[in-house]
Amino acid sequence: MNLHSVTRSIQKLASSVPKLTQASVGIGRLGRISLVTLLVLPLAVAFPLMVGRFQVGLMVKFLIFAMFALSLDLLWGYGGILSLGHAGFFGLGAYATALVLIHFDGPGATYLGLLAGMIVPALLAALLGYFLFYGRVGGMYFAIITLVVSTVLNQMVITFIEFTGGLNGLYPIPPLTIYIPGLFDLEITGAAPLYYSMLICLVLFFLFCRKTVNSGFGRLTRAIKDNETRVEYFGYNLANGKIAVFCLSCALAGLAGGLYAPAIGFISPDLLGIAMTTEVLVWVAVGGKGTLTGAILGALLVNLIAFFLSGQLVNLWYLIMGMFLVAIVIFRPKGIMGYLRE
Amino acid sequence: MGYEPYLVQFFNGLSIAAILILVGYGLAVIFGMMRIINWAHGEFFMLGAYVVFVIGEAGGSYWLALLIAPIIVALVGAIIERFLVRHLYKELLATVLLTWGLSICLRQLVRLVIGPEWRYIGNPLPGSMTFLGISYPLYRLFIVVLAVAVMGLVGYLMLKTRFGLYCRAVRQNREMAAALGVDTDRINLLAFALGTGLAGLGGAVMAPLVTIQPDMGLSFLGDSFLVVIVGGAGSIMGIVVSALLLAGVRAILSFSIDPVWSYILVLLFATVIIRFRPQGLLGTKREE
């Protein structure tokens, strides 16, 4: 036997091992994702059949929170821009939609309301972004200003009682209606119909976000996150890129808020508060920022745990939330999805 | 009648400014040294007030508590720096989240351990002094004197001692300071303890004047941010001037308009400052 040929075949075999493992990992990942979809989707569809009305109503809220988390993930996970006032935009959208629905009672009010819920926060974001990003205000200063803005919004909602109901909030808010001229004018009420429509909305939200992050614009936002200077050297307008992703994220947060108002039927200044901002940060951080699926997973998981724990232990739960945040930042900065992917 | 109410308001503003200087400078030291914003700063302020309350409950005197509170709070700060913050110096946004989470933890811990009730402690220095035609509470005058003394001490520490020299060296150029043999980790630890200790002292001093409750730090955090933003993290003078300015504007506005609106106006003003002078009103170089 020729020793040379043996060593060569062994070398060949050895060099093909990494390729083999790579291939299997690739298949494994693909398989895992499709497996997850196969498992999760039927479960999500069958959910209202398996549990009581109360739980379905609760899940409606969590699905909307998942959309809110997606909007933050776009800004924070992909754009690398930390906002400590994201709840301000969510709440602003909720109030804009609610006010339109309450004061304008006609066919298509839902569309008008949701449009207002998107446009009002987006305009505020555009104004802020233009003001700040062109002034090269970023990082921590931006975080402080967003916090300030959401605090101001919160105070305004509490102060303008005749519009917003002050601390008592707004109630009742007319339900969502699907209106097609000449065809039908359908009110979405009841737990299960709301659940399915929010599920569809969440899937659409997710698909839209995924398309966005995989587009040229999405690559630009990731580039901004990685290296701002280099983005500028390549001739991109850095400020415009940041403004665009900030606007988009705030419009989506506002839309989620806009869905929240009629779907839940009650809104209060808490929606714009610091606690809400903290929660959405925790959801995204737990799930894993910059993954989209992580945002959804985090929102649902944390809220479910919160629901089971907070009944008896309100203060303790909030403490656990803070410890979660600290622990994730220190030990698992990539969250659950980041951990799974590794 | 005439000028007296304004004079009283002026001195009220001065005593609030004195506390803002303590707390704001604490925030500025930490920010200046480590480039991190301590979102839990308001909670160290709150801890200071609670230490005073607990010692009072145990029968200790207020003056003893005033001495102990900053030390205990500085110790808590040092522990947090050593075991948590230290790992994240390189990641600014991570420290924001970390200190944000810590602030929640501290608030809830106090709420669970001591209780969510509103607490009050008596005025340790009752009586008032009559001057310039007004009669003014002694305790508030004491605050002003104390703040001047403490800031003088801190100024001495920063400008005349070896520790201060190292601090300023690390602030200007961390790598170079390390290369010259400065133990930057140690300096960070001490600076963090100093900053949180000052916040604790502010809380301890403020305790007899306000309701003590777990969320009391939040409003003070906002104010100390404003002080640092307007004054810049660089100089003691900047902090002093901006604290006086802020407290003065508050005092003037409180005469004419709703507190909510004065709050909103001041915040908007700070936003404009951040936009056009991120280094602060008196600062000379960009901070970021």
Interface residues (C-beta under 8 A of the other chain):
Chain A: G80 L82 L84 F131 L132 G135 V137 G138 G139 M140 Y141 A143 I144 I145 V148 V149 T151 V152 Q155 M156 I158 T159 I274 T278 L281 A285 N315 L316 Y318 L319 M321 G322 M323 F324 L325 V326 V329 I330 P333
Chain B: I37 L84 H87 L88 E91 L92 L93 A94 V96 L97 L98 W100 G101 L102 S103 I104 C105 R107 Q108 L109 R111 L112 P116 L218 G222 F225 I229 D258 V260 Y263 I264 L267 L268 A270 T271 I274 R275 F276 P278 E288
